């Protein structure tokens, strides 16, 4: 009897006391699995390279490539992103071509790509049908693309502040090399990083408010510190650029209505035409 009792005691000593220990182990496994999955995503998805040329007319800057942009290797590639819809409805390609003294009618006949991208409607007006797959092709019409950070992530929130700030000098070099007349930040968060980088150089503190910031073209106003930022940026770049800040075009961003966003794009498009 004593031997049987001892054997039962030994067997029980190898059992868990309750289910909590099992749950803890499951949690650890789950965390390891999630970390491994995230690491695998970073290895699987490639960076998206900029589309640049010298003497650009307009350069668009995003935060960083999302998963779909990485998979397709094209800018603003997710089907819910409104970028290309706004791009086409604002007739930006048409106005860029005209600003370069290119006859759109003649160009359509001579250029196979433009013949594909531009159609004439029943009112003899031009409509464009530019898509993500055309981003690297339209650079020959002086329209470029880049990102603050070239590394792909599922969301921009996965980028820490240090990584964002470290990429600003690279971005400034791209501005200089492209010589773009118009620089468009597609997302206020990108502009906030630029502002923070420059305020660090100037050793001042500036917070974007309704008093100093407005959507669209960034102009000198009553806020002296904000004026210093714009002047310092032009000094760094070596010449004056037309700086625009647009709302993020992601379908998840609903801070402004579509018509309000389109109004901003139309303003840019018209200024490009008349610049």
C-alpha positions in Angstrom: 0.0 0.0 0.0 2.8 2.4 0.8 4.5 1.7 -2.5 1.2 2.4 -4.4 0.7 5.7 -2.5 4.3 6.8 -3.3 3.8 6.0 -7.0 0.6 8.0 -7.2 2.4 10.9 -5.5 5.2 10.8 -8.0 2.8 10.7 -10.9 0.8 13.7 -9.5 4.0 15.7 -9.2 4.4 15.8 -13.0 0.8 17.2 -13.5 -0.1 20.8 -13.7 -1.8 22.2 -10.7 -4.4 24.0 -12.8 -5.1 25.4 -16.2 -3.4 28.7 -15.7 0.1 27.4 -16.4 -1.0 25.9 -19.7 -2.6 29.3 -20.6 0.7 31.1 -19.9 2.6 28.8 -22.1 0.1 29.2 -24.9 0.4 33.0 -24.5 4.2 32.8 -24.9 3.9 30.6 -27.9 1.3 33.0 -29.4 3.7 36.0 -28.9 6.6 34.1 -30.4 4.4 33.1 -33.4 3.2 36.7 -33.9 6.8 38.1 -33.7 8.0 35.4 -36.2 5.1 36.3 -38.5 5.9 40.0 -38.4 9.6 39.3 -39.0 8.6 37.1 -42.0 6.5 40.0 -43.4 9.4 42.4 -43.2 11.6 39.8 -45.0 9.0 39.0 -47.7 7.8 42.5 -48.6 10.3 44.7 -50.5 11.0 48.4 -50.3 9.4 50.5 -53.0 12.0 52.6 -54.8 11.3 56.3 -55.8 10.4 57.4 -59.3 12.6 60.4 -59.9 14.1 62.4 -62.7 15.8 65.8 -63.0 13.7 69.0 -63.5 10.5 67.5 -62.3 7.4 69.6 -62.4 5.7 67.9 -59.4 7.0 65.4 -56.8 4.6 63.5 -54.5 5.8 62.3 -51.1 4.0 59.5 -49.2 4.8 58.3 -45.7 6.0 54.8 -46.6 4.9 51.9 -48.8 2.0 49.8 -47.5 1.8 46.1 -48.2 -0.1 46.4 -51.5 2.3 49.0 -52.8 5.2 46.6 -51.9 3.5 43.6 -53.5 2.6 45.4 -56.7 5.7 47.6 -56.6 3.7 50.7 -57.4 2.8 53.8 -55.5 -0.7 54.2 -53.9 -1.6 50.8 -55.1 -4.3 49.7 -52.6 -7.7 49.7 -54.3 -9.2 51.9 -51.6 -6.6 54.6 -51.9 -8.1 57.7 -53.5 -4.8 59.1 -54.9 -5.3 58.2 -58.5 -9.0 59.1 -58.5 -8.0 62.6 -57.3 -5.1 62.7 -59.7 -7.3 62.0 -62.7 -10.3 64.2 -61.7 -8.0 67.2 -61.1 -6.6 66.8 -64.6 -3.1 67.0 -63.2 -1.5 65.1 -66.1 -3.2 67.3 -68.7 -2.1 70.5 -66.9 1.5 69.3 -66.4 1.8 68.5 -70.1 0.4 71.9 -71.0 2.7 73.6 -68.6 5.6 72.0 -70.5 4.2 73.5 -73.7 3.2 70.0 -75.0 0.2 70.0 -77.3 -2.0 67.3 -75.8 -3.8 66.6 -79.1 -0.6 66.0 -81.0 1.0 64.1 -78.1 -1.9 61.6 -78.0 -1.3 60.8 -81.7 2.5 60.4 -81.3 2.9 58.9 -77.8 1.4 55.4 -77.3 1.4 55.8 -73.5 -0.5 59.1 -73.6 -2.9 57.5 -76.2 -3.6 54.9 -73.5 -3.9 57.3 -70.6 -5.9 60.2 -72.2 -9.3 60.0 -73.9 -11.5 62.7 -75.3 -15.1 62.7 -74.0 -18.3 63.7 -75.9 -17.7 67.4 -75.0 -14.2 67.3 -76.6 -12.6 67.5 -73.2 -9.7 65.4 -72.1 -10.1 62.8 -69.4 -7.2 60.8 -67.9 -7.1 57.2 -66.7 -3.7 57.0 -65.0 -3.3 54.0 -62.7 -0.8 52.8 -60.1 1.0 50.7 -62.8 1.8 53.9 -64.6 3.7 55.6 -61.8 7.2 54.8 -63.1 6.1 55.6 -66.7 4.8 59.1 -66.2 8.1 60.3 -64.8 9.0 61.1 -68.4 6.3 63.8 -68.1 8.0 65.2 -65.1 5.8 63.7 -62.4 7.7 61.9 -59.7 7.1 59.8 -56.6 9.0 59.0 -53.4 8.3 58.3 -49.7 9.6 59.7 -46.4 10.6 56.1 -45.5 11.2 53.5 -48.2 10.7 50.5 -45.9 7.4 48.7 -46.2 5.1 48.3 -43.2 1.5 47.3 -42.7 0.8 50.8 -41.2 2.8 54.0 -40.8 2.4 53.7 -37.1 5.0 50.9 -37.1 7.7 53.5 -38.0 9.3 55.1 -34.9 10.2 58.8 -34.7 13.9 58.2 -35.0 13.5 56.3 -38.3 11.3 59.0 -39.7 13.8 61.8 -38.8 16.8 59.8 -40.0 15.2 59.7 -43.5 14.7 63.4 -43.9 18.2 64.2 -45.2 17.8 61.5 -47.9 14.4 63.1 -48.8 16.0 66.5 -49.0 18.7 65.2 -51.4 15.9 63.8 -53.6 14.3 67.2 -53.7 17.6 68.8 -54.7 18.4 66.2 -57.4 14.9 66.3 -58.9 14.7 70.1 -58.8 10.9 69.8 -58.6 8.9 73.0 -58.9 6.1 71.6 -56.8 6.6 69.4 -53.8 3.5 67.7 -52.4 3.3 65.9 -49.1 0.5 63.5 -49.2 -0.3 63.4 -45.4 0.0 66.0 -42.7 2.1 63.6 -40.6 4.9 63.7 -43.1 5.0 67.5 -43.0 5.0 67.3 -39.2 8.2 65.3 -39.4 9.8 67.9 -41.7 8.8 70.6 -39.3 10.2 68.8 -36.4 13.5 68.1 -38.2 13.9 71.8 -39.1 12.8 73.1 -35.6 15.6 70.8 -34.2 18.1 72.6 -36.5 16.7 76.0 -35.5 16.5 75.1 -31.8 12.9 76.4 -31.7 9.6 74.7 -30.9 6.6 74.9 -33.3 3.3 73.1 -33.1 1.1 73.0 -36.2 -2.2 74.8 -35.3 -5.1 76.3 -37.1 -3.3 79.6 -36.7 -0.2 78.7 -38.7 -1.2 75.6 -40.8 -3.6 75.3 -43.6 -4.2 72.5 -46.1 -2.7 73.1 -49.6 0.0 75.6 -50.3 2.2 76.5 -47.4 2.8 80.3 -47.4 4.3 82.9 -45.1 1.9 84.2 -42.5 1.8 85.9 -39.1 3.6 83.1 -37.2 7.2 84.1 -37.3 8.5 80.7 -36.2 6.5 79.0 -38.9 7.9 81.5 -41.4 11.4 80.6 -40.3 10.7 76.9 -41.0 9.6 77.6 -44.6 12.6 79.9 -45.2 15.0 77.4 -43.7 13.6 74.6 -45.9 14.2 76.7 -49.0 17.7 77.5 -47.8 18.5 73.8 -47.3 17.1 73.0 -50.8 19.0 75.9 -52.4 16.0 77.5 -54.0 12.4 78.3 -53.5 9.8 75.5 -54.0 6.1 75.5 -54.0 5.2 73.4 -50.9 1.8 71.7 -50.7 0.4 69.5 -47.9 -2.6 67.3 -48.7 -4.6 65.0 -46.5 -3.6 61.4 -46.7 -5.4 59.7 -49.6 -6.0 56.4 -47.8 -9.6 55.3 -47.9 -9.4 55.0 -44.1 -8.7 58.7 -43.6 -12.0 60.6 -43.5 -11.0 63.9 -41.8 -12.0 65.8 -45.0 -14.8 65.0 -47.5 -13.9 63.9 -51.0 -15.0 67.2 -52.5 -12.8 69.1 -50.1 -9.8 67.0 -51.0 -10.6 67.4 -54.7 -10.7 71.2 -54.2 -7.1 71.1 -52.9 -6.0 69.0 -55.8 -7.7 71.4 -58.3 -5.9 74.3 -56.8 -2.5 72.5 -57.3 -3.4 71.5 -60.8 -4.4 75.0 -61.8 -1.3 76.6 -60.3 0.9 74.1 -62.2 -0.8 75.1 -65.4 -0.4 78.9 -64.7 3.0 78.8 -63.1 
